[in-house]
Amino acid sequence: MNLWRSARDQGQTLSREQQSELDSLVEVELKATTARTAILLQQKHRSCKEIKTG
């Protein structure tokens, strides 16, 4: 990200290889964040059900 910010601030772009690597890292992070969110929502849903039936 620092390399991307530096290039952006200088009005430049990353090389194709660098941009591809960054895109892949962003994709992996997005998938991981989505998975964590799904787990949190499932936990919240379970907690709500337990409180209602408790």
C-alpha positions as CSV (number, residue, x, y, z in Angstrom):
1,M,0.0,0.0,0.0
2,N,2.8,2.4,0.7
3,L,4.2,1.9,-2.8
4,W,0.8,2.5,-4.2
5,R,0.3,5.7,-2.1
6,S,3.7,6.9,-3.1
7,A,3.0,6.4,-6.8
8,R,-0.5,8.0,-6.5
9,D,1.0,11.0,-4.7
10,Q,3.5,11.5,-7.5
11,G,0.9,11.1,-10.2
12,Q,2.4,7.7,-11.3
13,T,1.0,4.2,-11.6
14,L,2.3,0.9,-10.4
15,S,3.8,-1.6,-12.8
16,R,1.4,-4.2,-14.1
17,E,3.0,-6.8,-11.9
18,Q,2.8,-4.6,-8.8
19,Q,-0.8,-3.6,-9.6
20,S,-1.7,-7.3,-10.1
21,E,-0.1,-8.2,-6.8
22,L,-2.0,-5.4,-5.0
23,D,-5.3,-6.4,-6.6
24,S,-4.8,-10.0,-5.4
25,L,-4.0,-8.9,-1.9
26,V,-7.1,-6.7,-1.8
27,E,-9.2,-9.6,-3.1
28,V,-7.9,-11.9,-0.4
29,E,-8.5,-9.3,2.3
30,L,-12.0,-8.6,1.0
31,K,-12.8,-12.4,1.1
32,A,-11.4,-12.7,4.6
33,T,-13.4,-9.7,5.8
34,T,-16.6,-11.1,4.3
35,A,-16.0,-14.4,6.0
36,R,-15.4,-12.7,9.4
37,T,-18.5,-10.7,9.0
38,A,-20.6,-13.7,8.2
39,I,-19.3,-15.5,11.3
40,L,-20.1,-12.5,13.4
41,L,-23.6,-12.3,12.0
42,Q,-24.1,-16.0,12.7
43,Q,-22.9,-15.6,16.3
44,K,-25.2,-12.6,16.8
45,H,-28.2,-14.5,15.3
46,R,-27.5,-17.4,17.6
47,S,-27.2,-15.1,20.6
48,C,-30.5,-13.4,19.8
49,K,-32.2,-16.8,19.4
50,E,-30.8,-17.9,22.8
51,I,-32.1,-14.8,24.5
52,K,-35.6,-15.2,23.0
53,T,-35.8,-18.9,23.9
54,G,-33.7,-18.5,27.1
